[in-house]
Amino acid sequence: HCGISGKKPLVGNNVSHSNRKTRRRWLPNIQVAAVLSDTLGRTVSLKLTTNAIRTIEHNGGIDAYLLKTPASKLGEAERALKKQIAKAAAKK
């Protein structure tokens, strides 16, 4: 699942014309994206949904987005990245 948007697979039923139900999953559109962190001075590779990539770009980059988002709304990898960015920003 995506650590930024929190999207994960949804489950439900395929329903045929005769009303038979079979289980199915809808998978989120997850991409491996290399996002540039200005504070760290390097690219960071993350698994993100396309929606999350747009959200990051709308908010001015990964650094700005992570610093203003509460840690409770982020995934584990994103929390670790947020700590690295905050530490590097405090150093500068």
Buried (B, 14 or more C-beta within 10 A) or exposed (E): EBBBBEBEEEEEEEEEEEEEEEEEEEEBEBEEBEBEBBBBEEEBEBBBBBBBBEBBEEBEBBBBBBEEBEEEEBBEBBBEBBEBBBEBEEEE
